[in-house]
């Protein structure tokens, strides 16, 4: 069964279909698009892309009616296994109270009290919310259990909905280890890791004042990598600490946040395979200064955008919001922001099958109600996603397209 989507005003393919000489000034990150385009899906993969006038026949046809189609968004950073909510903390923060890493503990308490069914239901609700807004691949972290049993069930429940599961036992030191952070790091690197590693692909650590220092973070990553996991790091969120340098040293796929960077950090990211994952929803929701995306892009670093959806510092599941913030507040071009939310996220997850629409890519698509990708930032806050396909299967939005 083949499906032809035609009459696409702009098809963002991301560097797979360069029709003209790349213009580094206009599209330094690999964004590429075809106008008046069509795309053919076969067996869950992209089988053909090109001008609509040359499109081959297919078993089924979808008329995009002049809308834009993009790769499904790849969200490489989310914390979706938790219970409870922290709306009051957000309101207090907006009234002037500062954000501190310790706020995570209230979610830990609620998560420990929740049943597996409650955690699963909350996760599935958020995953469905993401999908409806065009996120077709997402990473999901543990980190609100912080006991062997609660971390193990967190990664096991996450693995039911995504392949990109991250063990984040080193999120904060839980209250029962107050005064004994070394004892907690031993647990994270020992029995907790043994229980979680079979369910996870990644190991992560919150390297920050109030969470884990450089040596503790290095120990957590080394233990996780020895257990077969790949590294990613919460780095340089609140302070210009050692997280980015550590991430690059261990060959992490991504250093996430990057809101406070030294020149050496920027240089390290620009000359490594470690992506800089920016999470502008956090700065929006904590009223902190946004990361300097231009400095990273101009230095040649790979920049990804992700939601960081979590109940504390940023409770959005909207990649279009992150794109709009990146463009408006971080001076990324619309092309750079869309690339970062698709191909950049794929880089941050070391995936080559998603984040682009080259022939052979997984047919993960987003159709938006506008003629170009720029509408994602040009029309902020508007629910523009009118169609979502994952692995060639249409999942959301069909009812919103007349005749679609
Ligand atoms: Zn995070």
Boltz pocket constraint, residues with backbone or C-beta under 6 A from the ligand:
constraints:
  - pocket:
      binder: B
      contacts: [[A, 77], [A, 79], [A, 234], [A, 308]]
      max_distance: 6.0
